[in-house]
Amino acid sequence: MPSSTRRAITGLTAAVALTSAVACSAHAVPQAGPATPTKASLAAVRDLRTQLETVFSGPAMAHATWGVHVRSLDHGDTLFDHNGGKLMMPASNMKILTLAATAEQLGWDYQFKTSLETTAPVENGVLRGDLFVRGGGDPTLSTRGKREQLVFDEWTAMLKSAGITMIDGRIIGDDQAFEDQGIGPGWSWDYLEAGYAAPVGALQYNDNTADLTTAPGTTVGSPGIVHLAPGAGLTVVNLVRTGEGAESGVRGAVNIERRIDRPEVVISGMIPLGAPAVTRSIAVLNPTLFFAQSLKNALIARGIVVTGAAVDIGDVAPELVPQAGVDRRVLVATMSPPLRDVASVLMKVSQNQYAETFLKTVGAARGGLGTTSAGRRAAAETFRAWGIPDDGYVMSDGSGLSRYNYVAPSAITAILARLHQDPRHREAFAATLPIAGKDGTISTRMRRSRAEGNAIAKTGSIANVRALSGYVKTRTGETLAFSILANDFVLPAATVNWIADLAVEILANFSR
């Protein structure tokens, strides 16, 4: 940590002293088990509160707003409350609410369905018409685990087993299970090109992101070489130039900007001569069209000829009116892994696309269109049944990317407590959370402390917002739920994370 930061935290004497004690203590995590039902030590709790208040009220935090709430899940009491009832932006801690509602409404064994369908006959190995791919929101058809290859291999094999070696028609993406609005309320226009802000749809491929590759030209001053994967729906405006070679000490910089008035992505900047190509993931414009194009490419690569274009069903709907009364027959249907597995990616990777998909799926489960607003209503029903007050949160999207979201730390710990107390949810939910010092978004945090391998928590990060909420066991095995939210800070984000980690380490060392 920089010396300036250390000087800023010199007022945290009690917390710093305890950090030293943590460093000198054994690193082994106490064995999990129910806490002994003894009377709480009032002195120990008072000492804990003094330490935590010192951390969150120190001079380094004067220009930040902290909301912190800690409750014991074994004794049921609140151990610490610092603005615990204050509504604050949660960033990706919103995913805790989204997953909780999804698991309660759909169950941990829920699977997303995708099917290939047609109304056309097969003659002499040729499908004489269009092939429809109907989506149910499955977010897992991506390069993660090479699942998209496995599914496309399966679909090709099933089509061939049905006698189809040629499709004399189009690949039509049917995304009608979800609304067409792909981005969340309150998302900012200036990051819509980023992979983490990819739109959501009922058909989704490769996290709805396309690879954009930038490489230097052949001579200094020549245009850079830019390639965007097909189906992204964006026109590339290449303003990149080739600069002096890397040996000259010149470092390149490439900027990506999505136009808001037209489907263009502008690539600018400089890349040094001889530098290796750089690949970035950018959000596609239309997930349905991207999926249909990717499926068409996959079928052709696997030996099935496709004569027609890849299209979005919304663009050809008038042509399909004569087929309105004709049932499609299913050629192949594929189910995703169960929710318990998909949710681990959501939480450990903090995948925004998964969160928005979950919220719309919960909305669709109510018997209508998969919309964000329907998902919010379903989530509210869950939280109301759990005793979470309506004024304890404002849910705008499912991922936390929106700055319209607000949650009170005490509402988060109440949800964490409810999940922990319910045997249907306890182990499944805990297994999705990142583990301190071990994996996920806190794999490098809280190492060499009693919190390492012990604390499991969801992070949150947007501009001037950091969050950390989850569970930790104390020195004596007592299970605590905590929520630490920071808003409006001007400190370096790394310092804010360090302060939150320090608080969790203090909790891990608590005993009474």
BELKA-V542241 format. One record per residue. PSI is psi in degrees with one decimal (999 if undefined). NEAR is the number of other C-alpha atoms within 10 Angstrom. D_CENTER is the distance of its C-alpha to the mean C-alpha in Angstrom with 2 decimals. Layout:
PSI/NEAR/D_CENTER
PSI/NEAR/D_CENTER
This chain:
138.4/8/28.56
150.3/7/30.77
-34.1/8/34.10
-37.2/8/33.52
-40.2/13/30.49
-39.7/13/32.56
-34.2/10/35.34
-21.2/13/33.06
15.2/19/32.23
-22.2/14/35.83
-10.6/16/36.10
54.8/21/33.75
-45.0/14/36.69
-41.6/16/35.95
-41.1/24/32.32
-39.8/18/33.33
-40.6/11/36.14
-33.7/17/33.89
-39.8/18/31.55
-39.8/11/34.69
-37.6/14/35.46
-44.1/20/32.03
-30.6/13/32.65
-11.5/11/36.05
167.3/13/34.99
146.0/11/34.24
-7.4/15/30.68
139.4/13/30.68
134.4/19/28.41
148.7/15/30.63
137.7/11/30.71
147.2/13/28.62
163.6/11/30.85
142.0/12/31.88
143.7/15/33.18
127.5/11/36.93
72.1/9/37.88
162.8/8/39.92
134.8/8/40.60
141.2/12/38.29
110.9/11/39.93
-35.7/10/40.16
-41.2/10/40.94
-40.3/13/37.87
-41.3/17/35.59
-39.3/12/37.43
-41.3/14/36.98
-46.2/21/33.22
-37.0/16/32.96
-44.2/14/35.16
-47.2/21/33.05
-37.2/23/29.76
-35.8/19/31.54
-40.2/17/32.90
-49.7/23/29.47
-5.4/22/27.98
10.4/16/31.25
165.2/16/32.32
-28.6/15/33.43
-20.3/23/30.40
12.0/19/28.34
-30.9/13/30.90
23.0/12/28.87
157.8/19/25.56
121.8/17/24.66
137.5/24/23.51
120.7/24/22.67
135.5/28/22.99
131.9/25/23.73
128.2/26/24.70
146.6/23/26.19
129.5/21/27.89
-10.7/22/26.87
-39.6/16/30.23
-21.7/17/32.54
5.1/10/30.64
158.3/12/31.53
121.9/17/29.68
-28.3/18/30.17
138.8/20/28.92
111.2/19/28.12
99.2/19/27.67
32.7/17/26.69
-25.4/23/24.89
5.6/18/25.55
132.6/19/24.58
128.1/20/21.87
155.5/27/19.42
126.7/31/16.27
-8.9/36/13.48
-135.3/29/10.67
-0.3/28/7.45
-14.8/31/10.13
-25.9/29/10.01
-24.9/30/7.47
-45.8/27/10.71
-43.0/26/12.66
-46.8/24/10.66
-39.2/26/10.73
-47.1/20/14.28
-40.2/24/15.51
-45.9/26/14.23
-39.5/22/15.83
-40.3/16/18.91
-38.2/19/19.37
-25.9/15/18.70
154.5/16/19.17
-12.3/20/17.58
3.2/11/19.57
141.4/17/18.34
144.0/20/18.00
143.0/19/17.18
137.0/16/20.34
135.5/21/21.23
150.1/18/24.95
128.2/23/27.52
161.1/20/30.37
160.2/20/33.58
-0.6/17/36.78
154.0/17/38.77
162.3/12/41.36
122.7/18/41.44
119.6/11/44.68
42.3/11/45.74
1.1/15/42.22
126.9/19/41.03
112.1/23/38.61
60.2/18/40.57
-163.8/18/37.81
149.7/22/34.12
121.6/26/31.32
139.3/23/28.57
113.8/26/25.06
124.0/23/23.73
148.6/24/20.00
17.4/26/18.44
0.6/27/14.81
116.0/25/14.20
1.6/25/10.96
-2.6/21/12.37
79.3/24/15.21
-178.9/18/14.30
-10.3/13/15.92
113.6/12/13.78
11.2/10/16.72
29.5/12/18.80
-34.1/15/18.06
-34.9/19/18.91
-42.3/15/22.25
-43.0/12/23.03
-44.9/16/22.43
-35.0/17/24.38
-44.4/14/27.08
-45.8/15/27.32
-42.4/21/27.61
-44.4/22/30.22
-39.6/16/32.19
-37.9/16/32.23
-42.9/20/33.39
-36.5/15/36.08
-23.1/11/37.15
6.0/14/37.62
15.0/15/39.96
117.8/20/37.80
-4.3/22/38.12
138.8/22/37.93
107.9/25/36.14
67.8/18/38.53
-164.5/19/36.09
163.6/18/32.66
111.0/28/29.12
119.7/30/27.89
117.8/28/24.26
103.9/25/24.30
23.4/23/21.21
-2.0/17/23.13
-24.3/20/21.04
158.9/25/18.67
160.8/16/19.75
-21.8/18/20.04
112.5/12/18.18
-27.1/21/14.93
157.5/19/13.62
157.2/20/13.00
134.0/17/15.92
6.5/14/16.37
146.0/16/14.35
142.1/13/16.65
-25.0/11/18.73
7.7/11/18.93
16.2/16/15.51
-12.8/21/15.22
-15.7/23/16.19
145.8/17/13.22
-32.6/21/10.86
-10.1/19/7.79
27.1/25/9.75
141.2/26/10.67
160.9/26/12.34
144.4/29/11.86
173.7/31/14.95
-21.4/28/16.73
126.1/28/17.21
131.6/28/14.46
133.5/24/15.27
45.0/21/13.72
21.7/26/10.25
34.9/29/12.72
147.1/26/13.63
148.2/24/17.19
126.9/19/18.80
116.3/19/21.00
130.5/15/23.69
131.5/21/26.15
157.2/23/29.39
156.6/27/32.69
-168.2/21/35.72
-19.3/13/39.01
157.6/16/40.81
132.0/17/40.26
-12.7/16/39.77
159.8/14/38.70
145.5/19/35.51
164.5/26/32.41
119.9/18/31.20
131.8/20/27.98
129.8/14/26.51
132.0/20/23.64
142.1/17/22.75
149.0/14/24.52
-3.9/21/23.04
-22.5/25/20.71
11.8/19/23.06
139.7/20/23.63
132.2/13/26.92
127.5/16/26.94
109.5/14/29.28
107.7/18/30.17
11.8/16/31.63
139.0/25/30.98
153.3/24/34.18
127.1/24/35.29
-172.2/25/36.51
152.7/19/38.73
160.2/18/37.90
-27.8/14/35.77
-15.6/11/39.03
-6.5/10/40.04
-1.7/9/37.40
131.3/14/35.61
131.5/14/31.83
165.7/18/30.03
126.5/11/27.20
130.0/14/25.46
142.8/11/23.85
125.5/18/21.76
127.4/16/22.18
125.0/22/21.34
140.9/15/24.32
-8.6/12/23.82
-2.7/6/27.24
160.1/9/27.09
67.3/14/24.91
149.3/17/25.43
124.8/20/23.61
122.7/16/25.94
120.3/21/25.96
173.7/17/28.30
-161.1/16/29.50
141.9/23/31.36
129.4/30/30.89
146.3/26/33.75
132.4/25/36.16
-4.2/18/35.49
150.7/18/31.94
155.0/11/29.51
147.4/12/27.24
129.9/14/23.74
130.5/15/20.84
154.5/14/17.72
128.9/20/14.99
153.5/26/15.32
135.9/25/14.11
163.4/29/16.73
-42.9/22/18.81
102.6/22/19.17
-35.6/30/16.85
-47.6/32/19.82
-38.3/27/22.30
-41.3/28/20.15
-48.3/28/19.84
-41.6/28/23.58
-40.6/23/24.62
-38.3/22/22.71
-43.7/22/24.32
-46.5/24/27.66
-40.0/17/27.46
-41.5/18/26.59
-43.6/22/29.50
-43.0/17/31.91
-22.9/11/30.99
10.8/14/31.75
9.8/12/35.09
120.9/19/34.69
136.0/18/36.15
119.2/22/34.47
-27.6/16/36.78
178.9/16/34.77
164.7/14/31.86
128.5/25/28.20
159.6/21/27.65
132.6/22/25.51
-29.0/22/27.37
-24.5/14/27.36
-14.0/11/29.48
15.5/11/32.08
-43.2/10/32.22
-32.9/9/35.89
-22.5/9/36.98
-0.6/9/35.59
-42.9/10/37.57
-20.1/8/40.43
3.5/10/38.05
-34.3/9/36.84
5.8/7/39.08
123.6/10/38.50
134.9/10/36.15
144.6/15/34.05
142.0/12/34.48
123.6/14/31.54
-36.9/17/32.00
141.0/17/29.00
136.8/15/26.04
135.7/15/23.07
144.4/14/20.80
169.5/20/17.33
160.9/16/16.91
160.3/14/16.88
-37.5/20/14.10
-32.9/20/14.61
-41.5/16/13.71
-36.7/21/10.78
-25.5/27/9.34
-37.5/20/9.88
-44.5/19/7.46
-48.4/21/4.71
-44.5/27/6.40
-35.6/21/8.23
-21.9/17/6.18
58.8/26/3.33
108.6/20/1.83
-40.3/25/3.11
-40.3/24/5.82
-43.3/24/5.64
-45.9/29/5.67
-35.3/28/8.36
-44.9/29/9.95
-45.3/31/10.45
-42.0/29/12.03
-33.0/29/14.25
-40.9/28/15.21
-39.4/27/16.39
-42.6/25/18.31
-29.6/21/19.86
-14.9/15/20.94
-0.6/14/23.28
12.2/9/25.35
-154.1/12/24.46
144.9/18/22.19
97.3/27/18.43
158.1/22/17.89
-41.6/29/15.69
-38.7/16/18.91
-37.8/21/19.81
-40.4/29/16.54
-39.8/22/17.21
-40.5/15/20.73
-40.4/22/19.84
-42.0/25/17.62
-38.1/20/20.56
-41.5/15/22.94
-50.0/18/21.13
-34.3/22/21.05
-41.7/12/24.63
-28.0/10/25.78
-2.3/13/24.34
15.8/12/26.28
121.5/19/23.49
143.4/13/25.35
-31.2/12/24.38
12.3/12/24.89
-3.0/19/22.49
157.1/26/19.42
111.8/18/18.72
113.2/23/15.74
-49.3/20/15.21
-174.0/28/11.78
-18.6/31/9.11
-25.0/32/6.18
2.7/31/8.81
-27.7/29/9.30
141.5/23/12.69
8.9/19/15.57
-9.3/17/17.18
142.0/23/15.32
139.2/21/17.53
140.9/25/17.71
136.1/26/20.58
-36.0/33/20.01
-30.1/29/22.58
-38.6/25/20.60
-46.2/27/17.63
-30.2/27/20.21
-40.8/24/21.89
-42.5/21/18.88
-40.5/26/18.42
-42.6/22/22.16
-41.7/19/22.16
-39.9/21/19.66
-35.3/20/21.75
-18.9/13/24.97
115.7/10/24.20
-20.0/10/25.01
-27.5/14/22.93
-26.4/19/19.72
-61.9/15/20.67
-40.1/12/20.25
-44.4/19/17.49
-45.8/21/15.18
-34.9/18/16.39
-17.9/17/15.74
-18.3/23/11.93
143.6/29/12.07
148.4/26/12.47
129.2/27/16.24
126.7/25/18.10
4.5/21/19.74
-51.7/17/18.67
175.5/16/15.14
-155.0/22/11.45
-2.2/20/10.88
27.8/23/14.36
-24.3/16/16.22
7.2/13/18.70
150.6/18/19.16
25.1/24/22.00
154.8/18/23.87
36.6/16/27.57
169.9/29/27.31
-13.3/28/27.56
-20.8/30/23.86
130.2/24/23.01
2.9/21/22.11
-58.1/24/22.59
134.6/29/19.93
127.6/27/16.58
152.8/28/14.07
131.4/26/10.65
169.7/29/10.60
139.5/25/10.04
109.6/20/11.17
177.2/16/12.55
124.8/12/16.23
23.0/17/18.58
131.2/22/16.09
146.7/26/15.09
150.8/29/14.26
115.1/26/14.72
138.6/29/15.30
-143.0/26/16.34
151.8/30/19.55
145.9/27/22.34
139.8/28/25.80
179.3/27/28.83
-30.2/19/31.74
11.8/19/33.41
8.0/20/30.49
134.4/24/29.71
126.0/24/26.10
143.8/27/24.63
134.7/28/21.58
153.2/30/20.62
124.3/30/18.58
111.7/31/19.03
134.4/29/18.01
128.5/27/19.50
157.9/21/20.11
31.7/15/22.61
155.4/19/23.33
-1.3/13/25.16
157.8/15/24.99
140.9/10/23.17
-34.0/16/19.56
-35.1/11/20.59
-41.3/16/23.33
-43.6/23/21.20
-39.9/20/19.03
-40.2/14/22.41
-44.4/19/23.75
-42.6/25/20.93
-40.3/22/21.38
-42.5/22/25.10
-41.5/21/24.84
-37.7/30/23.00
-38.4/25/25.70
-43.2/24/28.33
-40.4/28/26.99
-26.0/28/27.05
-2.4/21/30.69
145.5/18/31.75
149.5/16/34.42
999/15/36.76
